[in-house]
């Protein structure tokens, strides 16, 4: 069978599975819709959390960015993995014990303020829409190549699928769909990685194959080969970095603390019965996430090496079928500047004739390595599973923020449970349409867009959540001021230096790098905005009234482990 036939078959089977699960586990109450009834097992929640976490950025784009950035791309691995550890150990158990459906719900109650809740809802919507833009682009990239439709049509198909199981099943449907999606995406990521590792180094474990000798009899290590290919073509050595230490530190920190403030991941810990189960599911999710995250650098090395060997200084007329297939998507372009029919793939942009979008590297990798058609189709199914699982989680956060935190808690407190459920589904429908618009008009690569969402979460939520849990005297005035200033500063920096809004548009962005504040990129500026948030919050708190005593007592209580005092009858 052809790649396209296999793709239709595997994508059709997996989509049928997702829709079937959504129908089987459809939400019948607001508790089902928001937190899956609070009765999900730690194993199922761990798998669903891993799928929620490993978005299109992790599956499609992270290895692609590492394959082009080399050593500098390690910031994504360090930041996202470290951030999950931070979330699991520092925040998840306490938020679970507080027992609220959403992050704005926690902030609204902890800071005893409707204004705080509204500010948190606005922040959640900004973070979630920025994040979901990356996921919908990922869906479009996969569909455009493997189903041979244009990217816009691919995004619309993805919107319909997500809308169906997110709106019908809510968190209950999404949870069990994400368990299936985790199985699909991890299998789809690891199978081609194992194939290519054996093919290139003879080692079936990709994580070890990356550091092994090539199996071609040369006795050369794979990384040494890649460094040689890179420097021959004028690129920096793959294992050497170009970013400044301050920028690497700030990006890593922004990704870490942004993870700990991501509303769609945090809400997963409200779906289990007990605080102990939240800890268990966090640990299980970390182990499951590590499978993909430790393999991503190996996939990046395999893809980059094969790309250099297959494309550079080769005749365009003799390029394999995969090259022409990806060229039709517009994500890979060959411009024969000197008219010799030879592809010049070099670092010097005045001579370089090949433009490669980093988002295609994981998806094209099995084709470049000439793997069987079913493996290539499997990767397409995995990419869609990764993008759709996270998109669904984000849409739920958006719908819950509107229906629960705005409509029920502020505007229509007497709304019936059925009315609230319909409001949540209506909000999810509107959110899907907006997400689709961002997918059709994407602001950048998947991982680059997602990194900005982490910066926005770091700048807005992280200080408010940390201070809300660990500092009982933090009051509403400090938290509100900190969130507003933090996210405003991050938005300004992002719009100025990532999109050139104030300086002539996206064409001006490359020349603006020299003007970065303190040499920090937009992806890392969330750390600066976070520090400003902390400082503003604490200063304002010092000059305004303390929280009520009952709120301070709540903060004391959520830090006491469940069951403490039982042994001594206290």
HELIX and SHEET records of a PDB file:
HELIX    1   1 UNK A    3  UNK A   24  1                                  22    
HELIX    2   2 UNK A   30  UNK A   35  1                                   6    
HELIX    3   3 UNK A   36  UNK A   38  5                                   3    
HELIX    4   4 UNK A   42  UNK A   53  1                                  12    
HELIX    5   5 UNK A   56  UNK A   56  1                                   1    
HELIX    6   6 UNK A   57  UNK A   62  3                                   6    
HELIX    7   7 UNK A   63  UNK A   69  1                                   7    
HELIX    8   8 UNK A   70  UNK A   73  5                                   4    
HELIX    9   9 UNK A   74  UNK A   86  1                                  13    
HELIX   10  10 UNK A   87  UNK A   91  3                                   5    
HELIX   11  11 UNK A   92  UNK A   98  1                                   7    
HELIX   12  12 UNK A  103  UNK A  110  1                                   8    
HELIX   13  13 UNK A  114  UNK A  146  1                                  33    
HELIX   14  14 UNK A  151  UNK A  201  1                                  51    
HELIX   15  15 UNK A  206  UNK A  209  1                                   4    
HELIX   16  16 UNK A  222  UNK A  232  1                                  11    
HELIX   17  17 UNK A  245  UNK A  259  1                                  15    
HELIX   18  18 UNK A  263  UNK A  266  1                                   4    
HELIX   19  19 UNK A  267  UNK A  270  5                                   4    
HELIX   20  20 UNK A  275  UNK A  311  1                                  37    
HELIX   21  21 UNK A  316  UNK A  318  5                                   3    
HELIX   22  22 UNK A  321  UNK A  327  1                                   7    
HELIX   23  23 UNK A  358  UNK A  360  5                                   3    
HELIX   24  24 UNK A  361  UNK A  368  1                                   8    
HELIX   25  25 UNK A  373  UNK A  400  1                                  28    
HELIX   26  26 UNK A  401  UNK A  411  3                                  11    
HELIX   27  27 UNK A  417  UNK A  440  1                                  24    
HELIX   28  28 UNK A  446  UNK A  457  1                                  12    
HELIX   29  29 UNK A  458  UNK A  462  3                                   5    
HELIX   30  30 UNK A  463  UNK A  470  1                                   8    
HELIX   31  31 UNK A  476  UNK A  497  1                                  22    
HELIX   32  32 UNK A  506  UNK A  508  5                                   3    
HELIX   33  33 UNK A  509  UNK A  512  1                                   4    
HELIX   34  34 UNK A  513  UNK A  515  5                                   3    
HELIX   35  35 UNK A  517  UNK A  519  5                                   3    
HELIX   36  36 UNK A  525  UNK A  542  1                                  18    
HELIX   37  37 UNK A  549  UNK A  558  1                                  10    
SHEET    1   A 2 UNK A 332  UNK A 334  0                                        
SHEET    2   A 2 UNK A 354  UNK A 356 -1                                        
END                                                                             
